[in-house]
Amino acid sequence: MSEETQNPQAAAQENEQQGSQFSLQRIYIKDLSFEAPKTPEVFRAEWAPQIEMQLSTGQKHLDADFYEVSLGITVTARNAEDVAFIAEVEQAGIFLIQGLDPASMSHALGAYAPNLLFPYARECLDSLVVKGSFPALMLAPVNFDALYAQEMQRRQAEAGSAENA
């Protein structure tokens, strides 16, 4: 693994020196949903939820050097056997990215941009859940660099097994 992949801040500084640019142009909510199918009964039960979180990311080249990156988070809270709530957000951003080599571009879109979007998505979900009259939802930070590395390893393994088949 290269130094660039392991340390995004060092890579960003190096890219700045080489004339590269990575800048956030806009952050916005693309989709938002909240369901509490068992209300008001769920409020009368003892609150001991099991929280499940699913993440997804997407990216789209808009034009020239502009890219949209989206981060989808779905949180499902189950209390006993009942679904207490399902909260979903698709947080997106428009990024201006110039002068990156393909590996750095892939890392910027697949890990660095989602990492920038996550705090906004987390705050949005917390606010939504609280407005639904549930306790605050404090999602733990996510290591998007590790998730990106796992995805790259998975793709390499698939490509290797396809070549051997």
C-alpha positions as CSV (number, residue, x, y, z in Angstrom):
1,M,0.0,0.0,0.0
2,S,1.4,3.4,-0.9
3,E,2.0,6.3,1.5
4,E,-0.7,8.2,-0.5
5,T,-3.3,5.6,0.3
6,Q,-2.4,5.4,3.9
7,N,-2.3,9.1,4.7
8,P,-4.9,11.2,2.9
9,Q,-3.7,14.5,4.4
10,A,-0.1,13.9,3.1
11,A,-1.5,13.0,-0.3
12,A,-3.6,16.2,-0.3
13,Q,-0.6,18.3,0.5
14,E,1.5,16.6,-2.1
15,N,-1.3,17.0,-4.7
16,E,-1.5,20.7,-3.9
17,Q,2.2,21.1,-4.6
18,Q,1.7,19.3,-7.9
19,G,-1.2,21.6,-9.0
20,S,-4.0,19.2,-8.0
21,Q,-7.2,20.4,-6.5
22,F,-9.9,18.8,-4.3
23,S,-12.6,21.1,-3.1
24,L,-16.1,20.8,-1.8
25,Q,-18.6,22.9,-3.7
26,R,-21.9,22.0,-2.0
27,I,-23.4,19.6,0.5
28,Y,-27.1,18.7,0.3
29,I,-29.7,16.1,1.3
30,K,-30.8,14.1,-1.7
31,D,-33.3,11.9,0.1
32,L,-34.6,11.6,3.6
33,S,-37.1,9.2,5.2
34,F,-38.4,8.3,8.7
35,E,-40.9,5.6,9.6
36,A,-42.1,4.6,13.1
37,P,-44.5,1.8,12.3
38,K,-45.3,0.7,15.9
39,T,-46.1,4.1,17.4
40,P,-47.5,4.8,19.9
41,E,-47.2,1.3,21.4
42,V,-43.4,1.4,21.1
43,F,-43.2,4.3,23.5
44,R,-44.9,2.3,26.2
45,A,-42.4,-0.6,26.1
46,E,-39.1,-0.7,27.9
47,W,-36.5,0.8,25.5
48,A,-33.7,-1.6,24.8
49,P,-33.1,-1.3,21.1
50,Q,-30.9,-3.2,18.7
51,I,-29.5,-0.8,16.1
52,E,-28.6,-1.9,12.6
53,M,-26.8,0.5,10.2
54,Q,-26.3,0.0,6.5
55,L,-24.0,2.2,4.4
56,S,-23.8,2.8,0.7
57,T,-21.8,5.2,-1.4
58,G,-22.2,6.3,-5.0
59,Q,-20.5,8.7,-7.4
60,K,-21.3,10.3,-10.6
61,H,-19.2,12.4,-13.0
62,L,-21.2,15.6,-13.6
63,D,-19.1,17.5,-16.1
64,A,-15.5,18.7,-16.6
65,D,-13.9,18.3,-13.2
66,F,-17.1,18.1,-11.1
67,Y,-18.3,15.0,-9.4
68,E,-21.3,14.1,-7.2
69,V,-20.6,11.7,-4.3
70,S,-23.5,10.4,-2.2
71,L,-23.5,8.6,1.1
72,G,-26.6,6.6,2.0
73,I,-27.2,5.5,5.6
74,T,-30.1,3.4,6.8
75,V,-30.6,2.9,10.5
76,T,-33.2,0.4,11.7
77,A,-34.0,0.2,15.5
78,R,-35.7,-2.9,16.8
79,N,-37.1,-3.0,20.2
80,A,-37.7,-6.6,21.2
81,E,-39.2,-8.0,17.9
82,D,-40.8,-4.8,16.7
83,V,-39.3,-2.2,14.4
84,A,-39.3,1.0,16.4
85,F,-38.1,3.2,13.6
86,I,-36.3,3.2,10.2
87,A,-34.4,6.4,9.4
88,E,-32.7,6.9,6.1
89,V,-30.7,9.7,4.6
90,E,-28.8,10.1,1.3
91,Q,-26.3,12.9,1.9
92,A,-24.6,14.2,-1.2
93,G,-21.9,16.7,-2.2
94,I,-20.5,18.2,-5.3
95,F,-16.7,18.1,-5.5
96,L,-14.3,19.9,-7.8
97,I,-11.4,17.5,-8.4
98,Q,-8.5,18.3,-10.7
99,G,-5.1,16.8,-11.5
100,L,-5.3,13.5,-9.6
101,D,-3.9,10.3,-10.9
102,P,-6.5,7.5,-11.3
103,A,-5.6,5.8,-8.0
104,S,-5.8,9.1,-6.1
105,M,-9.1,10.0,-7.9
106,S,-10.6,6.6,-6.9
107,H,-9.5,7.1,-3.3
108,A,-10.8,10.7,-3.2
109,L,-14.3,9.6,-4.5
110,G,-14.5,6.3,-2.6
111,A,-13.1,7.2,0.8
112,Y,-12.2,10.9,1.3
113,A,-15.5,12.4,0.0
114,P,-17.8,10.0,2.0
115,N,-15.7,10.8,5.1
116,L,-16.5,14.5,4.6
117,L,-20.2,13.8,4.1
118,F,-20.6,11.4,7.1
119,P,-20.8,14.1,9.9
120,Y,-23.6,15.8,8.0
121,A,-25.5,12.6,7.5
122,R,-25.0,11.6,11.1
123,E,-26.3,14.9,12.4
124,C,-29.3,14.7,10.1
125,L,-30.3,11.2,11.3
126,D,-29.9,12.2,14.9
127,S,-32.1,15.2,14.5
128,L,-34.7,13.1,12.6
129,V,-34.8,10.4,15.3
130,V,-35.1,13.0,18.1
131,K,-38.0,14.7,16.3
132,G,-39.6,11.3,16.1
133,S,-39.5,11.3,19.9
134,F,-36.9,8.7,20.3
135,P,-33.6,9.0,22.3
136,A,-30.7,10.6,20.5
137,L,-28.9,8.5,17.9
138,M,-25.2,8.9,18.2
139,L,-23.6,6.9,15.4
140,A,-20.0,5.9,15.9
141,P,-17.5,7.3,13.4
142,V,-16.9,5.1,10.3
143,N,-13.4,4.4,8.9
144,F,-14.1,5.0,5.2
145,D,-10.4,4.4,4.3
146,A,-10.6,0.9,5.8
147,L,-13.9,0.2,3.9
148,Y,-12.4,1.5,0.7
149,A,-9.3,-0.8,1.2
150,Q,-11.5,-3.8,1.8
151,E,-13.5,-3.0,-1.3
152,M,-10.4,-2.8,-3.4
153,Q,-9.1,-6.1,-2.0
154,R,-12.5,-7.7,-2.8
155,R,-12.3,-6.4,-6.4
156,Q,-8.8,-7.6,-6.8
157,A,-9.7,-11.1,-5.5
158,E,-12.7,-11.2,-7.9
159,A,-10.5,-10.1,-10.8
160,G,-7.9,-12.8,-9.8
161,S,-10.5,-15.5,-9.6
162,A,-12.1,-14.5,-12.9
163,E,-8.6,-14.7,-14.6
164,N,-8.1,-18.2,-13.1
165,A,-11.5,-19.5,-14.2
